[in-house]
Amino acid sequence: MLEHAKAERGSALRRKPNGRSRVLVVDDDERNLLALAEVLSDIAEVVTADSGEAALRQLLKGEFAVILLDVFMPGLDGYETARLIRARDQTKRIPIIFLSAVNKETEHLMRGYTMGAVDYVFKPVEPIVLQSKVAVFVDLFNMTREVRRKAEREQRLLDANLTANAERLSAERELRLAEQRQGAIIASLPICLYLEPLDADPRIPRYVSGNFDALTGYAFDEVQQDPTLWVRSIHPEDRDRVTAAIDARGSGKGHAIEYRWLCADGNYKYFLDQSVLLRDSDDQPIEFAGTLLDVTDRKQLEAQLVQSGRLDAIGQLTGGIAHDFNNLLAAVLGGIQLIERRVSLDDDQQRIVSMTRHAAEQGAELVGRLLAFARRQKLEPARVDIASVASSVTDLLTHTLGGLVSLKWHTGEDIGCAYADAAQLELALMNLIINARDAMPEGGTISVLGENREVSTEQARKSALGLASGNYVVLTVADTGSGIDPEIIQQVTEPFFTTKEVGKGTGLGLSMVYGFATQSGGTLRIESKAGEGTRVELWLPTADETDTVATPRVEAVGKANGKPTPSLRLLLVDDHEGVRATTAILLKDLGHEVTEAAGGSEVLDKLRADPDAYDIVVSDYAMPDISGTEVVRQARAIRSALPALLITGYADADSISALPDDVRVLIKPFTPEQLSCAIATAIDGAPCERL
C-alpha cells in the first residue's frame, strides 16, 4: 500500500497543469506527506518538503498559495521555519497553517500565531476540514493573482497605447526626414531613376530623378531637345548590343546591360542600365521604370585585378625561366672564363671571346630584369636620399638624352628619403626617363617631380593601388610626348611588350620598374593620353630615421681578410652537368681538390663512406631528388658542423626554406673571385675584402 501511495504521489507531483496554484506541505514523516498530498491534489498542485531547510529551498523556486507546516520536526522546527519565512519579503505574506499532533494548549497556539500562523490543524487530519481551509486560501490566492494580472494587462495596454501614439508621431516625423534624405542621397549618388514610355522611338525618358547632370554632364532638357543624343553617345562598339537589348524589351521583359557612354566632357563612362516593365491592375503594360548607374570605378578595378592576376602569372613563369637561364649562363660564362685562364689567345681570338662573354653578360642582365619583374631579385633596401639619386641619374644620362631633350628635377627640400635598393632605384628612374625620351623624337622636356604622400587606413582600404597605409615618396616622370593608347595602357608593364620598333627595345624596362616598385612595398601608376604625354608615378615607402643609409655596391675579390684562400678538399654536387663541370674546373684552377656528385644521394653516400675526407660541401639548391638545404641537413647529421655553401639560380636567397644561419648562398652566374670569396667565408666566417 505504501509503495502504491508513493507511486501515486510521484505521478501527482509530476503533473503540472497550466495555471494551477501550488501548496507547500512540510512534514518530517513521509507517510503524512503522502496522505496530505493525496487529500489536497484536487485543490492545487502539492509540493512537499521533509524538513524546514527543504521548505526554505522550495520557497526560493516560486510562489505558493498556502503553507502547511508541521510544528515539531528535528533540526529546524515549525516555529523557527515560520519565523524565517516571515522574515523574508518575498514570502512573508504567504498564509501558514500549522500541523500539530499534540500541544493544544493556549500557550502553544498563541506562540504559533505569534510566529505568523493563520490557522491550526490537529492530527489526525480531517480531510474535509483541511480541504475547506486550504481551498479558501487557494481561492484567495487565485483571485489576488487574477486581479494583479488584470491590472498588469490594463497597464500594458495603456503603455502600449501611449507608445503607439508616440511611435506614430515619431514615424511621421521620420518619414518626412527620410523623404528629404532620400532625395538628397539620390541626388548625390552616381545613379538616376527614369520612367520611359513603352514605344519611345528614339529612346528618351519622360521623367528623370537623381543626379542626372553630374552623371552625364547634360541637363535633362538637352536630352529631350535632342532625341537622338542618347543613342548617338553610346560607344560604337557597344551600340548594336545595346540596341538589340532595348528592342528585346518588346517581349514584355525588362533589361540589364552595361555599356560605354560619351559624356559631355568628352570621356566615356561605364553605365549599368536596368529597367522593369510596370503594369496596371488589369495586368496591362504601362511604362518602363529603370535605373542608370555609373560603374566606371568598378570596371576600372576589375581591369586592374585582371591585369594584376595576369602579371602575377607571368611573374611566376619568368621567375622559373630566369632560374634555368642562370644555370645556362653560369655554364657559358664559366667556360669562357676557363678559356681565358687556360688558353693563350691572339687579338682576334680574344676579341671573339670578349664579344661572347659580353653577350652572356647581357643575357645575365636580361635575366636580372626578368627577376625584377617577377619580384625575385635580391634587393638591399636602405635609406636613399632623393637629391643624391637625382644627381647620380643626371650624370649618367647627360650624354644619353641628347640636345633635343632636357631633364628637369623638381624635388623640394622637405622631401623624405625613400626606403629602397639605391642601385635598382637609379636603374628604374633611368628606364623611365629613357622611355620618356623615346616618346619625344622631336625633343621636349622631361620633368621629374618628387613629393611626399600619405595613405590613410581608409584610403588604403578603398584604393585600387594595393598600397598599405603609411608615408610614401612619389617620383613622377612626366613627358609631353606621343602618349599611350588607352587600349594598351594595361599591357605596358608586361614583360616583352613594347611599342618601339623591332630592335629598339626589349620590352622589359617598365616591367622591371613595376617589379622593383612592388617588391619594395610600393607601386607603379601610369596616366597617359594619346598625343598628350605620359605621367608615370613610382611610389616607394618613406624611410624611418633609424634605417641605415645606402652605400655603393662593390664586388667581392678572391681573398678573405687579405689572405689567399688555402687549398681545400671540396665535395661538389650539381644536377646540371655543364654547371658542375665548369665549376669543378674553376675550383681546381683555384687550387682546390674537387670530388663531383650528380645528386644529393650520391653526396650522402660519399660522406657516409668517409665523413672526414672533405673540408666543405658545395651544393646546388634546386635538385630533383634532394634539395640543397636537405643535403646540408643530412650531411651534418653524418658530420656535425660541416661547412657548406649553396649555389642557386634563384635570385631571392631569402626565400630558400630551412636555410641554416651559417650557410652562405652564392647566386649564379658568378665569377671565380666571387666563388673563392664565398668558400672562404663559409669555412671561417670571415667577410671578404671589398674594393
N, C-alpha and C positions, 0 to 999 in steps of 0.2 A: 504493500500500500504506500509506504514511504517513497519507494523508488518511483512508483507511478505518479505520486504527487509532485516529486521533483521534476519529472519529465513534463508534466502539465504546466508547472510553474515556469520552467525554462522556455517552453513554447509560448506561454503568455508574455513573458518578458521580451521575447524576440519580435513579437508583433508590435509594430509602432504605427497605428492608424494615424493618418494625417490629421493634425489639429486637436488630438486628444490631450487633455490636461494630465499632469503627472503627479503622483502621490509618492512621497518618500516614507518607507516603513523601516524603522530602526529597532532591531532586537537581537540579542546575542544568541537566542535559541532558534536554530534553523527551522524547527517544526512550527514555531509561532510565525516565522516569516512566510512559510508555505501556506499556512492557514489564512493569514491576513491577506496575502496576495490573491488567494482564491476568492475570498469574500469580496474584495474591492475591485476585481478585474473588470466587472461590468460597468463600473462607475468611471474609472480613469485608468491610465497606464501606471502600473505599480513598479516602482524602483526600490530595491531592498538594500539594506546595509546591515552587517552583523556587528558593528561597533560604532562608537561615537566618532572615531577617526575616519572610518569609511564613510559615514554620513556626511562629514565635512567635505570629503573629497567629491562626493556626488553633487553637493551643493555648488561646487565650482563649475559644474558642467552644464547647468541650465536652471530653468525656473520650475517651481513646484507649487501646486495649489494648497497643499497642507502637508504637515509632517506628523507622523505617528511615531512617538519616541518612548521607548521603554525607559523606566526610571532607573532600575537597578541593572547595571552592566559592569563587567570587570573593566578596569582601566578607567577610561573616561565615561562617567555615569551620565544618566539622562539630564540631571540638573546642570552639570558643568557644560554638557553639549549644548543645551538650550541657551546657557549664558553666552557661549561663543557665537552661536547663531545670531542672537540678538545684538551682539557687539559689531556685527558686520553690516554695512549699509545695504549691501545687495540682498541680504536675507532677513533683515530684522523685522520685516512686515509679513513674513510667511507665518500663518497660524500653526501653532504647535498643540497637538493633543497628546497628553501623557498617557502611557500604558503602565498599569501597576497591578501586581497581584496581591500586594499587602499594603499596609500603612494607609488606611483610610482616615486616619486621624486628621483633625482640622489643621494641626501644625504642619503636617507633610503636604496637605493640599495647598495651604497658604504659601508654603515655600515654592511649590510648583508654579502657582500663579505669579509669584514674585519673579520667577525666572522667565516668565513670558508665556506660560501656557494659557490657552483659551478654554481648555476643557480637559476632563479626566475620563478615561475609560478603564474599568477594572476587569481584570482577568478572572475567570474565563469570559471572553468577549461574547456579547450577544450580537450575532451578525446583523440583525435588522437595525439595532440601535447604532451600531458602528457605521453601517451603510448610510443611515439617515444623517448622522453628524458629518460624515465625510462629504456626502452629497451637497450639503449646504455650502461648505467651503469651496467645493469644486464649482458649483453653480456661481457662487460669488466671484471666484477667480475668472471663470469664463466670461461673465458679464463685464467685469472690470477690463479684461483683455479686449473684449469687443468694443467697449467704449473707447479704449485707447486706440484701437485700430481705426475706428471711425474718425476720431479726432485727427489721427495722423494722416488718414486718407484725405480728409477735408483740407488739412493744412497743405498737403501735397498738391491738391487741386488748385488751391488758392495761389500757392507758389508757382505752379505751372502756368496759371493764367497770367500772373504778373510777369513771369519770364517770357511767355509768348508775346505779350504786348510789347515788352522791351525789345525782344528779338525782332518783332515786326518793324518797329520803328528803326532799329539798327539796320535791318536788311534793306529797308527803303533808302536809308542814307547811304549804305554801302553800294547799293545798286546804282545810285546816281554817281557816286565816286567811280565805280567800276566802268560805267559808260564813258566817263571823262578820261579815265586812264586808258581804256581800250582804244579810244580814238587817238590819244597821244602815242600809244605804243605802235599802233598800226601805221601812224604817220612817220614813225622813226625807224621801223623795220624795213629791210630790203625786200619788201613784199607789197603787192597791191591786190585788191579784190576787184572783180569785174563781173558785170552782167552783160550777156551778149545775146542778141536776137537769134532765133533759130536759123533764119535763112539770110544772114548778113553776107552780102557779096558786093565788094570785097569785105574781108573780115574787119569789123570795127565794133568795139564795145559801146553800149549805150550808157553805161554807168561805170565809173571807176572810183574807188576809195583807197586811201593809203598814200604812200609816199611815191606817187607816180612820177612827179617831176624829178626827184632825186634818183629814182631808179633808172629812168631813161634819158633824162636831160631835156625832155619835151614837156610842154604843157598839154593837158588833155585836149584843149581847144585846137591845138595844132594838129593833133591826130584826127580829130573829127573833120577839120577843114581839108585834110589831105587823106582821103580814104585808102590810097594805095601805099601810104608811108609804112605801115606795119609790115606788109608782105615784102616790100622793096628793101627793107632794112635787114631782113633775115640773111644770114651768110649764104652766099651762092651754093656752097657745098651742102648746106642743110635744107635749102628751100624746098626741094622736091619731097624730101622725107616729111617735113612739117606740113606741107600742103596735103599730102596723102593722109596724114593723121587727122587733119581737120576735116577732110572730105569724109573720112570713115565715121564721123560723128552722126552722119545722117541715118545710120542704122539704129539710132536711139541710145548709143553709148557715149560716155564721156571720153576724155583723152588725157594722157600724161606723157609729155615729150620734152626733151632737153634740146636746146639749140642756141646758136650764137646770134646775137642781135646787135646791129650797129647803132650805138647811142649818139646823142647829139655832139659829144666831144670827139667823135671820130674813132673811139675804141669799141671793140666788141666785148660784150658781156655774155656770160652763160646764163640763160633763163630756164627755169623749170616751170613749164606751162601745164596746168592741170585744170580740168573742168568736169562738171557733172551735169546731167540733164534734170531740170526741175519740172515737176508735173503738178497739175491741179487735182482737186478732189475727185474728178472723174477720170483720173489717170491719163489726161491729155497733156502732151508736152507743152511747156510754156516758153522756157528760155534756158540758156546755159549759164551756170554760175561757176566761176573759176578763180584761181589764184595765179599770180605771176611772181615767182621767187627768184632772186638773184643768187645763183650758186657758183659764181665765179671763183670765190675763195676756195670752195670745196673742190672744184675741178682742178685748180692750180695745186692744191695739196695732194690730190690723188695723183697728178702727174709727177709731183716731186717724190711721192712714195714709190711709184712705179720705177722712176729713174734711180732712186736710191737702191731698190732691190736689184735692178739690172747692174748697177755699178758694183754692188757687193758681190754678185755672182761673177762678174768679170774679174773683180779683185781676187777672188779665190782661185780662179783659173790662172791668172797671170802670176800669182804667187807660186803656184805649183810649177808653171813653165820656167819661171826665174830660177827655181832650185835646180832644175835639170840643166839649164843654160850655165849656171855657175859650175856644175860638175864638168861640163864640156870645156868651158873656158879655163878651168883650173888645169885640165889636161893639156890644152893648147898652149897656154902661157907657160906652164911648167916645161913642156917640150921645147919651146922657143928659148927659154932661159938656159936649159941644158945645152942646146946647140951653141948658144953664145958663150957659155962657160967652157965647153969642151972642144969646140972646133975653131980653128983659125980661119977667119973669113976675109976675103978681099973686099974692096969697097963696094962693088956691085952686089956681092952676096950679102954684105952687111946691110946694104940699103933695102934689099928684098926682105931680109929677116926683120928689120926695123919696121918696114911697112906692114908686115904680117902681125908683129907684136902690137903696132898702133891700132890695127883693125880689131884685134882681140880685145885691146883695152877699151876701144869704142863700144864693143859688144858688152863689156863689163859695165860701162856707163849706162848703156841702154837697159841692162838688167836692173841697175840701180833705180832707173826711172820707173820701170815696171814695179819694182818693190815699193817705191814711194807711192805709186797709185794704190797698190794692194795693201798699203799701211803696214808693211812688214819690214821696213828698213830699220836699221839700228839708229835711233836718234839720241842725241846727248843734249837735252834741253837745259838751258841756263838763263840767267838774266841778261837780256840783249838790249843794248842802248840803240834806239832807233836812229839817232843822229849819226852814230858810228856806222851803222848799216847803210845809211843814205850816202855817206862819204865814200864808203868802200864800193858800193854798186856804181856810183857815178864815175869813179876812177876806172872801173872795169869796162864800162860801156862808152867811155869817151870816144874811142876810135870806132866803135861798132855802130853807133846811131847815125853817123854821117852828118853832113852840114845842113840837110833839109829838115831834120827833126831836132827839136830842143827838149830837154828834160828839166822840169821844174819841180822842186820839192816844197811842200807846204806842211811843215811839222812844227807845231807850237812848242814853246819851252816847257809847257806843263805836261806834254805827252809822256805817258808811262813807259816803262820798259816791258818788252814782250818776254814771255817765258817760252822759249823755243830753241831749236837747234840753229845756231848762228849761221853755219855754212849752208844748211838747207834753206834758211830764210833768204839769204843772199841769192841763192840759185833760183828760188821761187820768184823773187822780185825781178831778177834778170829775165826769166822766161816771160813774165807778164809784160815787161817793158819792151822786149823784142817783139812780142806778138802785137803790141800797140804800134810799134814802128812799122811792122809789115802791113798793118791795116791802113797806113797813110803813105802810099807810094809817092804822092805829090808833096809830102812834107807836112809839118804841123807841130803841135805842142803836146807833149805827154806830161800830164800832171800827176804827181804822187802826193796824196793827201793823207796825213797821219792824224788820228784823233782818238780820244778816249770814249768808250761807250760802256754803258752799264745795262745788263739784262736782269730785270727783276724776276722773282719767282713766278709771278703771274704771266709776264712776257715769255718766259721760258716754256711755260705750260702751253701757251697759245701759239707760240711762234712755230713756223714751219722750217726754221733753220736748223733745228736739232741741237741747240746750244743749251748748256746748263746755266743756271743763274750765276751772276758774278760780273767782274770787271774784265773788259777786253780792250786790246789795242787793235784798231782797224786801219789798215793801209789800203787806200783806194787808188788804183791805177786807171786813169781816165784818158781817153784819146778822142779825137774828132774825126776818126777815120770812117771806113765803109760800114761798120756795124755788123751785126749778125742777124740773119733772118729769124723771126720768131719760131719757125718750124724746126730749126735745128739747134736752138739755144740749149735744149736739154741734152744734146749729144756731145757738146764741145768738150766735156770733161771725160768722155770715154777714151780709153787708150786707142791709139792709131787712127782716131777720127781727126781729119784736118780738112780745111777748105783751101789750103795752099796747093799750088801746082805740084805735079809729080817731081820728086827730088828736092823739094824746098821745105820739107818738114816731116818729122816722124809721127806727129800727132800725139806725142807724149808730154808736151810742155804743160798744158792745162791739167791733164790727168795727174801729173806729178805734183803740181801745186795743190790740187784738190786732195790727193792722198796725204801730202805733208800737213796741210791745214787740219784735216780730220784727225790724223794720228796725234797731232799736237793739242787736241782738245778744242779746236776752233772750227771754222767752216769757210767755204768759198761761195760768194754770192755774185752773180753776173746780171747786169742790166744792160740791155742794148736795143737799139732800133736801127734797122737797115738805113744807111745813109746818114745817120746822126751820131755815130760813135758808140763807144762801149765803156762801161764802168765795171771794174772787177774789184770787189771788196774781199780782202784777205783778213779774216778775223782770227786773232790769236789771244790766248789768255794773258792777262796782265801779271807780271812777276811780283812776288812779295819782296819785302825788304830783306828777308832772310835768305832768299835764293842766291846761289853762287853766280858769279859773273862769268860769262862765256870767255873762253881762252882759245887762241888759234889752235887748230888741229895740226899735228905733225905725225909723221910716220915713224914707227919704231925701227931702230937699227939692230943689227945682229949681235948684240952683246948685252950682258946684264951687269950693271954696276961697273961698266968699262972693262970687264974681264972677258976673254974669249970663252966660248962655250966648250966645256970638256967633251971628250968622246964618250958616247953613251951607247948602251945596248937597248935598242928600241924594238917594240913589238907593234907593227903597223897593220891595221885592219881597215879595209875599204872595199865595198862590194863593186865599185866601179873600177874595172881593170885599168883603164887609161890613167885615171887619177892616182890609183895605187902605185902604178909603175913609175910615173913621173915623180911622185912624192918620195918614193923609195930611193930613186937615183939622186934627188936633191939632198936627201938626208945623208946618203953615202958620201956625196961630194962635200958635205959639211963635216965629214969625219966620223960619222956615227956607224955603228954596226946594226943592220936592219934585218929583222925577220918579218916576212909578209904573211898575211892571212886574208882570205877572201870573205870571211864571215865571222860572226860572233862566236859560234860554236867551235870553230877551229882555234880561235884565240884562247878560249877557256880550256880546250884540250891541251894546248901547248903549256899553259900556265900550270895545269894540274900535273903535267909530266915533270916540270922543273920550275917551281914558283920563284926561285931566286935567280933565274937566268936572265932577267930583264930589269932595266932601270926605270922604264916608263912604258905605258901603253898609249899609243896614238890611234884613236878610233874615229871613224866616220860616225855621224849621229844617226842618219836615216838609213837603216839597212833592213832588208826584208824579213830576216829571221829573228834577230835580237837587236834592239836599238842600242846606240852608243852608251846611253846612261845605264842601261841594264848590263851591258858588258862591264862597265866600271864597277857597278854594284856587286856583280858576281865575282869579278876579278879580285876585289877587295875582301870578299868572303874567303877566297883562297889565300890571299896575302894581304893583310891589313895595311892601310896607308900607302898602297902602291900608287906612285904618281901617275897622273893621267891627263891627257889633252884630247878634247873633242874637236873635230873638224866638221863643218857643215856648210851646205849651200844655201841654207835659210839665213836671211839677214837678221831676223829678230831672235837673238840668242836668249833673250829674257823669256821667250815662250817655250823654251825647252823644259819639259817637265822633269821633276825628280833630279835636278842637277845639284850635285854636292857643292858646297861653298868653295872648296879648294880646287875645283876643276875648271880650268880655263877653256874658252871656246874661241876657235880661230875660224874666220869666215872665208870661204872660197870666193874667187881665186885669191891667192896670197903670193907674196914674194919670198925668196929664200931667207931674207933678213927677218921678215915677219915670222916665218916658221921657226927660225932659230931662236928668236926672242921669246916666242910663246913656249917653246920647250924649256928654255932656261927658267922662265917664270914658273912653269908647272913643277920643275924639280925643286927649286929653293924658295919660291915665292917672292923673289926679288924683282922689282919693276925694271923694265928695260930703260936704258938711257934714251933720251929723245933729242932730236935735232933742234 
